[in-house]
Amino acid sequence: MTTTAMDLEQETNPWQAQAARFDLAARKLNLDAGLWKVLSSPSREIIVHIPVMMDDGHLEVFTGYRVQHSIARGPAKGGLRYAPMSTSTKCARWRAG
């Protein structure tokens, strides 16, 4: 089986890098297309908006993300992500729990 090299964008973007590696592994395993869709898509995305009164008196709203893929092996672990540059896409890394 031949493998294709990832381009620079895929290597510098963590989401694209893991997606490319997952695709490569799925091809090597001859993974069923339906199972590929199940494993590559999150089961649940939780987005929360938390209003916080800042020290200077203005109200700021922070957004947090949690993405869960498969809970087939038990409860999903991990927490909410509140980093200023976070998006649900950045949190949606493929993992089994």
Secondary structure, DSSP 4 states (H G I P E B T S, - for coil): ---PPPPHHHHHSHHHHHHHHHHHHHHHTT--HHHHHHHHS-SEEEEEEEEEE-TTS-EEEEEEEEEE---TTS------B--TT--HHHH------
